[in-house]
Amino acid sequence: MAEGLLGGLLGGEEERAEAEAAAERATAEAFAAVIAADQAKQDPGVARATERFLDRQTSLLKAQEDELNEQSELRLSQLRSAFREGELRRFGLRIRNGMQVLSALLFVLIGVGLCVMVYDAFSARSVVVESFDSPPALAARGLSGKVVAGGLLDELTRLQAATRGDGAKRHLSNAWTSDIRVEVPETGLSLGDLDRMLKARFGHELHIGGDLVQTDAGGLALTVRGDGVAPKVFSGGASDLDKLTTQAAEYIYGQSEPGLFETYLVNAGRNAEAVAFGKAAYATTKAEDRPALLNDWANALGSTGAPPQATLPLYREALKQKPDDWAAYNNVINDQWLLGDEEGGWRTGEVMRRAAGGRPGRAPEADYENLDVLTWDQQAWRASALADAAANQGVGTAISAAGPGIADADVRLHDAADAEFQLQTAQGDAKDPTIAAMTRFIHGRIATEAGDGARAAAEMEAFAAAYADPQVSSQYPGYLCWVAPAEELAGHPDKADAALKAGGHFVDCYRFRGDILDHRGDWAGAQQAYAQAVAIAPDLPAGYYSWGVALARHGDLAGAIAKLTAANQRGPHWADPLKAWGDVLARQGRWTEAVAKYDAALKLAPAWVELHQARGAAAAHRR
């Protein structure tokens, strides 16, 4: 462009040559004029000739000047036109380039859209409800095929929403509202048609259809059928369509997603049905769905009163089939705990942690619940329960509702106010027996800690009665042991002994026996009970803690520190051993060290009033 513009300004090579020649002529004529002027001084004739010559030269120069002005205007006009043409040409090039970019983007978008459609087709697992067949007589009553199919779709959606589990759920849709009316050129197909063709060819969608007819007796018969779903007829009265739709939806749910349907039955407390369904469906369930089915089958068995010896093999089979089934690990720990093997449960938790690549790792935090309870990691237990509840309708994915469990963690953190709040706001099925049972338990624990023996005993006795329900006892192993301290506080030694006997062989039962025997003056028997608590679970902190507190009561401060140190090593997230350790240091006059222990404990149990008071007293002595 620079070269063309320079050429335009100078007029080209030929114009430059003419200009140079004219300049040479002008120079020669000017030289001649000077000589003529000098001669005119000597000769008048020469002067007149010179004057005429100079006039002609002046006219010539004037004509040349006029011509140059005209040429300049013409050249400027040409340059302006060329500039405008260049601008138009550049603008045209920009438009052309823009159109090319837009065309390329359009083709890219089309390609991406087709790739997404193909990917969706290969990964499609939707349940698509087709319009049902319905005779005109029923359609006239408002029971058209679309109405029936819509009701079935609504019920399937409700069942999935009521299923609190981690399994992947199918997308639910109907077949008559998913068409996007954008025609594919020269094919007559809409994008919706193309999408359905791809999913039909490559996907794994489940298409459900059927019909609704009126029986000879005037009732209704709803038939459902689908891909891989055997036809089944559900019959009822003329006004029973809602009931028939629910039955049909549960049948389809169980056939298409047996693992999730098993979870739904357990969530709904229909444990006997869940056991029967698990047995019937296991053989035909896809391999990838069997671990989930085994887990909830075992959960249902436990809730109907089957012993851990019957459920543990199912959980272990789930782990065998799916080594990263973290929920199965949690359930194995629960069963080992129920069997009195708390140390074995802890070991299983350690295996799980390593298999998950550490903690945090691949395992969800909620699946460490039983390990957290055994090791008294209340903060982790509480946080995971809150997150699980928030993600699952406020109830959580466990068999028992999350709210009472969070309140249980709060009581162990000495936060009675939040425990009460969690109980008041707990979500769950009103028929869930664990909610009422754990409400009694929490209130009993709060009363025990407050020293209200009468209320503590009353609440714990109500809890013990509810604990007879296997749906409660299977979820809270060893909790019956906590009845004994409440009864002893209330002055009921016979009931305390009975509670310990009924409680079983758990760390809590042995350490509470030690506390009770020590309270009654049997220090030798108490130490033997503490030793048993440590012996059955040497890697858990609770036995060491109770033994250390008892040694401190008897003035063995060095022995107390040794036991409390062991408790802290095995339960580093438990505030109570740190607080008791600080109390011993305070008795020794080691105020700075005591404050440090209290501060460490406060990070774990910030709402503990007595801990704040102890810390304040120690700090005052330190000053």
N, C-alpha and C positions, 0 to 999 in steps of 0.2 A: 504494500500500500504506500509506503514512504517513497519508493522509487517512482511509482505512477504519479504521485502528487508533484514531485520535483520536476518530472518530465512535463506535466501540465503547466506548471508555473513558468518554465523556461521555454516552452513552445517547441521542443524537439531539436534535433541536431541541425536540420535545414534552416530553421528560424534563427538559430544561433549564428550560423554562417552568414546569413543575410545581414544580421545586425552588425557583425564585425566588419563586413564590407562597407556598409553605410557609415560606420564610424571612421573607417580609413578615409573615405571620400570627404567626409566633413572635416577631417583634420587637414587634408591637402588643400581644400578650398579655403579654409581659414588661414593657412600659411600664405596662399596666393593673395588673399585679401590684405594681409599685413604688408606684403611687398608692394601691392598696388597702391595702398594708402601712402606709403613712403614715397613712391614715384609721383603721386598726385601733387605733392608739395612743390615739385619742380616744374610741372607741366599742367596747364588748365585743361587741356584736352583729355589728358590722362585722368584728371580729377573728375570730369564729367562722365567719362567711361566707367571710372571706378564707382561713381555714385549710382549709375545705372546697374552696374554689376551687383553692388551691395543691395539695391532694391530687389533685384531678382532673387538674390540669396535669402533676403528676409522673407520674401513671399514663399520661397521654397521651404524654408525652415518652418514658417507658419503652417504650410500644407502638411509637412511631415509631422508637426506637433499634433495637428488635428487628426491625422491618420493614426498616430500612436494612441491618442485618447480614445478614438473609436475602437481600435484593436484591444485596448485595455478593458473597455467596457464589455466588449464581446467575450474576451477571455474570462473576465470575472463571472459573466453570466454562464459561460460553459462550466466553470469550476463549481458554481452553485448548483447547477443541474446535476453535475457528476456526483457532488456530495449528497444531494437528495436521493439520487438513484442508488448510491452506496448504502445510505441509511435504510432505504426500502428493501434493498437486497439483503442487508444484515437482519432486518426485522423478519423477512421471509424465512431466512435460514433459522432464526430462533424458533419461529412457529413450527417449521418442519422438524427441527430437533425435538421440540417439546412434544409434538405429536408422536414421534418415534419413541420417546421415553414413556409417554402415557400408554402407547400400544404395548411396549415391553412389560410395563407394570401390570396392565390388564391381563396379559398372557401369564405372567407370574402368579397373579392372584387366582386365575382360573386353575393353573397347575397346582397351586397350594390347596385350593378348595377341593380339587379332585383327589389329591393325596390324603387330605383330611377325611374325605368321604370313604376312601378305600381303607384307611386306618380304622375309622369307626366301624366299617363293615366287618373287618377281621376281629375287632374287639367287642362287637355288639353282643350284649347279654340281656337285652331288654325282654320284658314280658309285654307282648302286644296283644291287646284284647280286641278281637274282631267284633263286628256287629252280630248280634245273635239273631236267629230266626224266631219270629213270633207270628202267630196267625192273626188275621185282621180283627177277630173278635177280641183278643187280648190287647192288640194295639189300640183299639177303640177305647179301652179302659185305661189307656196311658201306659200300657206295658209293652211298648215297642221294643224292637231288637236293640236299638241304641240305648234306651232307658235301662234295659237289663244289663247290657255290657257296661254301661256307665256305673251302675250300682256295683257290679263285680270289681271294676277298676278301683272304685272308692274303697271298697272293703279290703282289697289287696294292699292299697296304700296305707290304710289304718293298721293292718297287721305288721307291715314293715316298720312303721313308725313306733309301734309298741314293742319292737324287738330291740332290746338293749344288749348289743353285742358288737364285737369288733369285725365280724365277717363282712365281706363286700356284698352289698345289696344290689339287686337288679333294678334297672330303670324301668318304670312302669309307664305305659302309654296306650292310647287307643289307636286304631288303624284308620280312623276317618278324619282326624284333624291334623295329621302330620304332613299333608301334601303341600309343597311349596310350588305354586303355579308359575314357574319360569321354564319356558319351553327350551329344550335343547335343539338347535337348528337341524333341520332335515331329518329328524327322528320322530317327532311327534311325542317325545317323552318329556315330562316335567322333571325338575331336579328331584322332587319327591319320589317319582317313579324310579329314577335312576338310583337314588339312595336305597329304596326298598329292594331293587334288583341286586345291588351289590351285597346288601345284608343277607338277602335270601341265599345268595351264592356262597358267600364267604363267612357270614356271621354265625352266631349261636343264639339267635333269638328264639323265644318260645312264643308261638302264636296260639292263642286260646280263642276258641269259638264255642258254639253250642246252640241250644234252642230252648224255648220255653213253650210248653203246651198245657192245655187244660185237660185234666183227667176225666174219665167217665163219671167219677163221683163229684165233679165240680171243683176239685182241688187243682194244684199246680204241680208240674213236674219239670224241674230244671236240669238239663243235661249239659255237662261241660266236657270238652275234649280238646286235645292240643298235641303239639309235637312232643312225642315221648310221654304223653299223659293219657292214660287209658280212659275211655269214656266212662262217666259215672253219672247216675241219675239220683237227684235229691227230690224227694216228694213231700208235700205238705198240704195244708189247707189253702183255701182261696186267698186268705190274707197273710200267708206265711212267706211271702217273697223275701222279706228281709232276712228271716232265719235261714232260708234256703241259700240265699246269696252268701251269707257268712259261712255256712257249711261248705259251699262250693269253693269259696276263696281259700279256706283253710286246707281243703283237699289239694288245690292247685299249688299253694305255698309249700305244702309238705312234699309234693311230687317234684317241684322245680328246685326248691332250696331246702333239702332235708335238715342240714345243719342249722340253718337259721330258724326253721320251724321248731326244731327241738329247743333252741334257745327261747323262742317265743313262749312255748308251753311252760318252760321252767320259770320264766319271768312272770307268767300269769298264775303261778302256783299250781298248775295242773300237772303235778309231778307223776301221778300214777299214769296218766295219758302219755307223758313224756317217756316213761320207762317202756311202755308198750310200743310206742312209735319207734324208739331207738332200736329195740330188738327187731322189729319188723323191717325197718328201713336200712339197717346197716349193710346188709349183703348187696343191695342194689345202689347204694350211694357211691358217687364217684370218689376215687381215691383221695383227691385233694380236699374233699369235704368230710372225710371220715374222722380226722382228729377232732374237729369241732363237735361233731355228733357224739363222739366218745366222751368228750369233756362234759357236755350237758347231760348226757345219758347218766354218767356217774353222779353228777350233781343231783339229778332227780332221784336216783337210787338212795343217796345219802339223806335226802329230804323226806323220803318215805320210811326211813328207819333202818335201812341196810347198814351193816357195820363197815368200817373202813376196809376190812379185809375183802369186801365185795367190790368196793369202788376203786381202791388203789390200783388193781390190775388194769382197769380201763384207762385211768390217767396215764399209767406207764406205757400202755399200748399207744396212746395218742402221741407221747413223746418219742416212742420208737419210730412211728410213722412220720413224725414231723419234729425233728430235733430242736427246732427253734419255736416250738409251741410254748410260749412263755406263760400263758394261762395254765397250761398243764403242769408246769413246774410249780406254780403257786398252789395249785390244787394238791399236788403230791405233798408239799410241805404241810398243808392243812391236815391231810390224812395221817401223816407221820406224827403230827402234833396230837391228833385225836387218839392215836395208839400209845401216847405217852412217850414217844421217841422225839423229844424236842431237839436233842442234839443231832439226830438224823435229819430233822427238818432244816436245821441250820446248815448242815453239810450240803444238803440239796440246794439251798439258797446260794451257797458259795459256788457250786457247780454251775448254777444258772448264771451267776454274775460273770464267771470266766467265759462261759459259752456266749454271752452277750457282748463280749469285748470290753468288760468293765462296766462301771456305773458312774455317770450315765453312759448308756451304750445302746445296743439294738433293742433291748427289752423295754417295754413300756413301764414307767414307774409304778403304775397301779398294780402290776403283777409282782411287785416286791412286797405287797401288803403284809403277808404272813411273816416274811423274814423281818420286816420292820417292827412288827409287834413283838416278835421273839427277842430282838436285840434292843428294844425300847428306843427306836428311832422315830419318836413321835412327830417331829417336824416333817420328815420325808413322807411318813404315812399320811399325815393330815393334808399336805400339799397335793399329793397324788390323788387322794380321795376327793378333794375339792375340784381338781381339774377333771376327774372322771365324771363327777356329778354335773359339772357345767356343760360337758360335752354330751350328756345323755339324760336330758329331760329333768335334771336335778336329782335323779335317782342313782345313776351310775350303772356300771355293767355287772357288778357282783350280784349274787343271789339276794343278799340282804341290801336294804336301802342304804345309801351313802350317809345320810344325815346322822343317824345314831352312831355310826362308826366314827364320824368326825367329832361328835360329842365325846365319844370314848377317848379319842386322842387328846381332846381338850382337858378332860379330867386328869389324865396322866401328866398334862402340862400345868396342872393346878390352876386352870382358868375356868372356874365354875360359871362365870357370866356367859362366856361364849358357848359353853356346853349347853346351857339352857336355851340360848338363842338357836343353836343348831337343832335342838329337839323341837322347838316351836315352829321352825321353818322347814322341817324335814318333808321331803316329797316321797311318795310311794303308794303302793296299793294298800288300801285300808284293810284288806284281808291278809296282808303280810304279817305273820305273827312276830317276826323279829323286831318290828318297830315298837310295839307295846312292851315286849320283853326287855329290850335294851333301854327303853325309857326308864323302866323300873331300876335297872342295873345302874344307870348313870345317876339317878337320884339317890340310890343307896350309897354309891361311892362318894358323892358330894356330902351326904349326911355323915358318913364315917369320917371323912377328913375334917369335918366341922366338929366332931365329937358328939353328935346327936345320936346316941345309941338306939333310942326307941324308934326314931324314924328310919335309921339305917337298917335295923332288923326288919321292920315292916316292909320296906321297899325290897330288900334282898330276899325275903321269903316269897314275895309276889314274883320276883324274878325266877326263883328256884322252881316255882310251880310252872311258869311258862317254859322253863328250860327242859321240861319233860317232853315237849314237842320236838321231834327230831329235826324239824326244819330250823329250829333255833340251836339246839345242841350241836348239830353237825357244822354250824358256821362259827361257833364260838367255843373252841376246845379249851378246857381248863377253867372256864369262867365260873363254874360252880364253886371253885375254891374261895372266891372272894366273899361268899356268904359267911364264912367262918369268922373273919375279923369283926364283921358287923354284929354277929350274935354274941361274940365274946365281949364287945364293947357294951352291948345291951344287958350284960349280966346273964346270958343264957349259955353256960358252959356245955351243957348237954347237947344243945342244938349246934354249937360250934363244932363239937366232936363229930356229930352226925354229918355235918356239912363236909368236914375234912374226909370222912370215910367215903361219902358219896362222891366227893370231888374227883378222886382218882389219883394216879401217880404222876403228878405234874410238879414242876419246879415251884409254882405258886403255892400249891398245897403243902409241900414240905417246908417252905420258908415261913408260911403262916403258922404251921404247926410249931415251928421253933419260936416264933413271937408269942404264941399263946402259952406254950410251956414255960417260957421265960417269965411271962406275966404272972403265971401261977407259982413261980418260985422254983421250977425244975430246970436249973441252968444246965445240968449235965444232959438231960433229955433234949433241951433246946439246941445245944451244940451238935448233938447227934442228928437232929432234924436238918439243921443248916448244912451239915456235912453231906447228908443225902441229897439235898437240893443241888449242891455243887457237883456231886458225883454223877447224877443222872444227866447233867448238861454242863460240862466243864467249860464250854465255849460261850455260854450265855451269862449275862451280868447279874440277873436278879438274885440268885442265891448268894453270891459274894456280897452284894449290897446289904441284904438283910442281916447277914452274919456280921458285917463290919459295923452296922448301926448297933447291933446287940453288944459287940465287944466294947464299943464306946460307952454304952450304958453301964457296963461293968468295970470301967476304968482302964481297960487295956487299950490305951490310945495308940501305941505302936502297932498292935495287932489289928486295930480298927483301920489304920491308914493302909496297912498291907492289903486287907480285903477290899477296901474302897478303891485302892489303886487298881486291883484286879478287875473290879466291876467297871471302872472307867475305861480300862483297856478294851474290855469286851463290849462295852456300850458307850462309845465316846460321844454319842449324841443324846445321852440321857442326863438330865440336870440333877436328879436326886443324889447320885453318888458324889457329885462335885459339891453340892450343898452340904451333905453330911461330912465330907472331907474338910470343907471350910469350917464346919462346927468344931471338929476335932482340933484343927490348927488354932482356932480361937481359944479353946480350953487350954492349949499349951502356951497361950500368949504370943503366938506368932501371927500378929495382926496383919501385917503386909501380905503374907502368904495366904491368909484366910480371905482377905479382900480379893486377891487374884482368883481364888477358886470360886468365890461368889460371883465375880464378874463373868467368869467363864460359864457358870450355870445360868446367869441371867440372859446370856445370848441364846440359850436353848429354851428357857421358860420365862419369858419377859413379864408375864402377868402374875407370877407367883408372889403373893403378898409377904409371906413369912420370909422368903428369900431376900426381898428388898429390906425388910426389917433387920435381918441378920447382917446384911451387908452394911447398912447404916451404922449399926452398933460397932462393928469391927472397924469401920473407917473412923469413928469417933475415938476409939481407943488408940488407933494408930497416930492420931494427931496429938 
